[in-house]
Amino acid sequence: MKKSLLAFCCFLLLAAVAVYAQTPAQNVSPAKHPNLAKAQSDLTLAYQKIVDAQKANEYDLGGHADKAKQLIQEASDHLKQAALAANQTPDTKNPMGTSMNRPENTPEATVSSTKHGNLAKAQEYIQSAYTSIVDAQKANEYDMGGHAAKAKTVLEQAQKELKLAAEAASDKK
């Protein structure tokens, strides 16, 4: 009995470590880059909501949830690179300039919160992260080595994958 309980506890510990290891890194300093750090935090929350949605739908979301999680990981990596670039002298060859005056197209939330609560919440977190990236761009007056723009593009793709995941889940019901 003790051996099986110990084995079960070890299994739970390893499962928790595996899940934690897969979540996006939160490695941007909130003191130096509050907008980028908030964006990373929102992405971690979005990632967890996608995991919750996968569990609720028994992991069958047409592969789109996994793709969205990969895109969130990629966006988080770009945020770290953006922070590193912001620590350097701004690149005068690639300033944001007048493009900062154009209105930003925040990714649209397209998942019904009544039908797919976890996926809808993940989209909300992605929208919040996107807004934080825009705020970081404005605060730094340039695009941080192109990484902020890349992160935004990846988040737009993640939003589309979440919509497809919701559609796949609806088709299964």
N, C-alpha and C positions, 0 to 999 in steps of 0.2 A: 504494500500500500504506500509506504514512504517513497519507494523508488518511482512508482508511477506518478505520485504527486510532484516529486522533484523533477521528473522528466517533463511533466506538463508545465511546470513553472519555467523551466529552461526554454521550452518551446514558445511560451508567451513572451518571454524576454527577447528571444531571437526575432520573433515576429514584430515586436515593437521596434527593435533596432532597425530591421529591414524597412519598415514603413517610414520611420524617421529619416533614414539615410536617403530615401528616394525623394523627399520633399525638397523644394527649391531652397537653395542656400539663402540665409539672411546675413550677408557679409558686407553690407554697406553701413558705414558709420552714421547713425542718426545725428550725431553732433556736427559732423562735417557736411552731410548731404541729407537733410531731413526729408526732402521730397522723394529722393531715390530710395531711401530706407523705408518710407511709408509704402512706396510702390512695391518693394520686395515683400513687405509684410502682407500687403493685400494679395499678392500672388500666392503666398503660402496658404492663406485662407481660401483662395479660389481653388487651389490644388486639393486641399482637404475636402472641400465641398464636392469636387468631382469624384474623389475616392468614395465619399458617402453615397453619391448617386450610383456609382458602380455597384456598391454593396446592396443598395436598395433594389437595383434592377438585376441583381445576380450577375454583374459584370458584362451583360450583353447590351452594349450601346453601339454596336456596329464598328467597333474599333476607334470611333471618333473621340471618345473620352480619353483613351490612351494618347491619341494624337494631340489633343488639347493639353494634356499634362506635359507632353514633350515640349510643346510650344511655350508653355509657362516656364519650364526649366530654362529654355533657350532665352526667353525674355529676361529672366532673373540674371542669367550670365551676362547679358548685354548691360544690365543695370550696374553690375559690378565694374564692367569695363568703362561704362560712362562715368562712374565715380572716379576711377583711376585717371581717366582723361581730364576730368574736371580738376583734379589735383595738379595737373600740369598747367603751364601757361596756355591760355586759349589759342587754338589753331587759327591764325588769321587767314589761312587759305580756305577755311571751311566755316566761316561765321554764319550764324543764323540770319543776321541782317534783316531784310524786309520780310522774309518768309515768316518771321515771328508775328507779323501783323495780320496774317491771314487767320480766319477762324479755324479752329481745330475740329476735326470730325471725330468725336468720341465714338468708339464702336457702339452700335445700337444693341440694346438688350432685346433679344428675339425669342427667348424661351419663356413660356407661361409659368408663372410662379405657382399657380394652382395645380398644374399638371406635373411639373418637374421642379419642385422647390429647391433641391440642391443645385441643379444645373442653373436655375435662374439666379440663385445667390452667388454662384461662381461667376456668372456674367456680371453681376453688380460689383464684385470685388475686382474683376478685370477692368471695368469702367473706371473705378476709383484709382486703380494703379495707373491707367492711361492718363487720367487727369493729373496725377502726381508727377508723371513724367513730363507732361506739358508745362507744369509749374516749375519743374527743375530746369527745363530748357529756357524758360523765360528768366529765371533767376540767374542762370549762367550766361545768358545772351548768346549762346552758341550750342551746337548739337553734341558736344562732348565726344568728339571723334567719330561721329556718325552712329554711335551706339544707342543713343536715345531714340533716334528715328527707326533704327532696326528693331528695337524693343517694341515700339508702337506698332510697326508692321506685323510683327509676330503676334502681338496681342489681338490685332484685328483678325488674323487667321484663327487664333484660338477661339474667338467669339463665334466664328463660322462653324468650327468643329463642334462647339457645344450645341449649336442649333441642329446640326446633323445628328448629334448624339440623342437629342430630345426626340427628333423625328424617328430615329431607329427604335427608341424605347416605346414610342407611341404605336409604332407598327407591330410591336411584339404583344401589345395588350389586346 
